[in-house]
Amino acid sequence: MIAARPLEPALYLVATPIGNLGDITLRALETLAGADVLACEDTRVTRVLLDRYGIQNRPYSYHEYNANEAGPKLIAALEAGRSVALVSDAGTPLVSDPGYRLGQLAIEAGHRVVPIPGASAPLAALVGSGLPNDAFLFAGFLPVKDKARHERLAQLRDVPATLIFFESPHRIGDTLAAAAEELGAERQASVCRELTKTFEEFRRGTLKELADQYADKAVKGEVVLVVGPPLAKAAPEAGEVDRVLIELSETLPTAKAATEAAKLTGQPRKELYQRLLALKGDG
């Protein structure tokens, strides 16, 4: 038996395993055991974790359907000088779950918010995907309706980063098809399923290849879709750049024409400005 130390009054956001219960941290265990109030998304799910490590703290339900009622009670506990720990069913609280609202309320009321880091499905998928990770964007869940899904993907098309999405196993085929259409069929991607669990799987390929694989495939388990950054565009030929500059300069001042040409060609504005001056001089 290990006695948990008392916690200072604060809202503790505790990351829990996304599958393998062995991924819990020692600090997280101590926080779950020592908190005056333990709030969770589903008491049945959290009870499995608590029982695995012999933690006797009684979990209190806080989820999207009772947040308006349960949230103020948790804030009241903080006001009374008690420590409150919050966990989601899996992973890091506040990431695509209603804990975000509780965190906002606590901060607005002037209470300390303490993250207890640990397992994270987006990061596990990113490092396992083999895709660039120097810049990435976690985009959460895509819209369910097809039109809205296409519109959201179109908005993300030119983001210069690897994209990470949560997706339902029932919609992954449709999402891959939409992503191939809106983001580019040749963009590299990875479908990451059942992370840290017994049947963990990474499928890698272009969006078109993955869309074909999942078109009629029944999928089970939690899915994270990782899509690599946009493919580098080939630099336009010098003659094409000159043509663009000349056409723009017919209706715009030199500086403005160079600015617009930079947007169209991806070339440095300063170089285009000098090039346009030279072209005008040649004329």
Solvent accessible surface area in square Angstrom, and as a share of the most:
residue,aa,sasa,rsa
1,M,220,0.98
2,I,168,0.85
3,A,95,0.73
4,A,36,0.28
5,R,162,0.59
6,P,126,0.79
7,L,43,0.21
8,E,112,0.50
9,P,75,0.47
10,A,1,0.01
11,L,0,0.00
12,Y,14,0.05
13,L,16,0.08
14,V,0,0.00
15,A,2,0.02
16,T,5,0.03
17,P,8,0.05
18,I,22,0.11
19,G,28,0.27
20,N,77,0.39
21,L,56,0.28
22,G,53,0.51
23,D,63,0.33
24,I,21,0.11
25,T,48,0.28
26,L,157,0.78
27,R,125,0.46
28,A,0,0.00
29,L,31,0.15
30,E,54,0.24
31,T,5,0.03
32,L,0,0.00
33,A,41,0.32
34,G,14,0.14
35,A,7,0.05
36,D,72,0.37
37,V,23,0.13
38,L,1,0.00
39,A,0,0.00
40,C,0,0.00
41,E,54,0.24
42,D,32,0.17
43,T,49,0.28
44,R,187,0.68
45,V,66,0.38
46,T,5,0.03
47,R,73,0.27
48,V,92,0.53
49,L,10,0.05
50,L,0,0.00
51,D,91,0.47
52,R,137,0.50
53,Y,65,0.25
54,G,54,0.52
55,I,14,0.07
56,Q,155,0.69
57,N,29,0.15
58,R,195,0.71
59,P,15,0.09
60,Y,69,0.26
61,S,37,0.24
62,Y,6,0.02
63,H,51,0.23
64,E,100,0.45
65,Y,188,0.71
66,N,37,0.19
67,A,7,0.06
68,N,133,0.68
69,E,112,0.50
70,A,3,0.02
71,G,0,0.00
72,P,74,0.47
73,K,112,0.47
74,L,3,0.02
75,I,24,0.12
76,A,55,0.43
77,A,12,0.09
78,L,8,0.04
79,E,111,0.50
80,A,78,0.60
81,G,41,0.40
82,R,107,0.39
83,S,1,0.01
84,V,0,0.00
85,A,0,0.00
86,L,5,0.03
87,V,3,0.02
88,S,10,0.06
89,D,53,0.27
90,A,51,0.40
91,G,4,0.04
92,T,47,0.27
93,P,4,0.02
94,L,48,0.24
95,V,58,0.33
96,S,59,0.38
97,D,31,0.16
98,P,23,0.15
99,G,3,0.03
100,Y,123,0.47
101,R,97,0.35
102,L,1,0.00
103,G,2,0.02
104,Q,77,0.34
105,L,73,0.36
106,A,0,0.00
107,I,114,0.58
108,E,132,0.59
109,A,47,0.36
110,G,68,0.65
111,H,39,0.18
112,R,135,0.49
113,V,41,0.24
114,V,12,0.07
115,P,89,0.56
116,I,4,0.02
117,P,89,0.56
118,G,36,0.35
119,A,18,0.14
120,S,24,0.16
121,A,18,0.14
122,P,15,0.09
123,L,89,0.44
124,A,30,0.24
125,A,0,0.00
126,L,5,0.02
127,V,106,0.61
128,G,20,0.20
129,S,3,0.02
130,G,69,0.66
131,L,23,0.12
132,P,64,0.40
133,N,83,0.42
134,D,132,0.68
135,A,45,0.35
136,F,92,0.38
137,L,64,0.32
138,F,61,0.26
139,A,18,0.14
140,G,9,0.08
141,F,114,0.48
142,L,7,0.03
143,P,47,0.29
144,V,94,0.54
145,K,160,0.68
146,D,85,0.44
147,K,152,0.65
148,A,37,0.29
149,R,9,0.03
150,H,36,0.16
151,E,88,0.39
152,R,85,0.31
153,L,1,0.00
154,A,35,0.27
155,Q,126,0.56
156,L,7,0.04
157,R,93,0.34
158,D,102,0.53
159,V,41,0.23
160,P,114,0.72
161,A,10,0.08
162,T,0,0.00
163,L,0,0.00
164,I,0,0.00
165,F,0,0.00
166,F,30,0.13
167,E,7,0.03
168,S,21,0.14
169,P,29,0.18
170,H,161,0.72
171,R,62,0.23
172,I,2,0.01
173,G,15,0.14
174,D,87,0.45
175,T,0,0.00
176,L,0,0.00
177,A,54,0.42
178,A,2,0.02
179,A,0,0.00
180,A,12,0.09
181,E,128,0.58
182,E,28,0.13
183,L,11,0.05
184,G,28,0.27
185,A,37,0.29
186,E,105,0.47
187,R,6,0.02
188,Q,85,0.38
189,A,2,0.01
190,S,0,0.00
191,V,0,0.00
192,C,0,0.00
193,R,44,0.16
194,E,29,0.13
195,L,12,0.06
196,T,41,0.24
197,K,72,0.31
198,T,124,0.72
199,F,150,0.62
200,E,81,0.36
201,E,44,0.20
202,F,53,0.22
203,R,72,0.26
204,R,134,0.49
205,G,10,0.10
206,T,14,0.08
207,L,0,0.00
208,K,98,0.42
209,E,88,0.40
210,L,0,0.00
211,A,10,0.08
212,D,85,0.44
213,Q,82,0.36
214,Y,3,0.01
215,A,67,0.52
216,D,147,0.76
217,K,80,0.34
218,A,100,0.77
219,V,14,0.08
220,K,166,0.70
221,G,27,0.26
222,E,123,0.55
223,V,5,0.03
224,V,7,0.04
225,L,1,0.00
226,V,0,0.00
227,V,0,0.00
228,G,2,0.02
229,P,42,0.26
230,P,47,0.29
231,L,104,0.52
232,A,106,0.82
233,K,182,0.77
234,A,97,0.75
235,A,80,0.62
236,P,44,0.28
237,E,138,0.62
238,A,79,0.61
239,G,54,0.52
240,E,74,0.33
241,V,13,0.08
242,D,24,0.13
243,R,111,0.41
244,V,19,0.11
245,L,0,0.00
246,I,81,0.41
247,E,87,0.39
248,L,34,0.17
249,S,25,0.16
250,E,131,0.59
251,T,117,0.68
252,L,53,0.27
253,P,94,0.59
254,T,25,0.15
255,A,44,0.34
256,K,93,0.39
257,A,0,0.00
258,A,0,0.00
259,T,40,0.23
260,E,42,0.19
261,A,0,0.00
262,A,20,0.16
263,K,145,0.61
264,L,124,0.62
265,T,23,0.14
266,G,66,0.63
267,Q,52,0.23
268,P,70,0.44
269,R,104,0.38
270,K,153,0.65
271,E,110,0.49
272,L,7,0.03
273,Y,65,0.25
274,Q,99,0.44
275,R,100,0.37
276,L,2,0.01
277,L,75,0.37
278,A,46,0.36
279,L,31,0.15
280,K,98,0.41
281,G,64,0.62
282,D,118,0.61
283,G,99,0.95
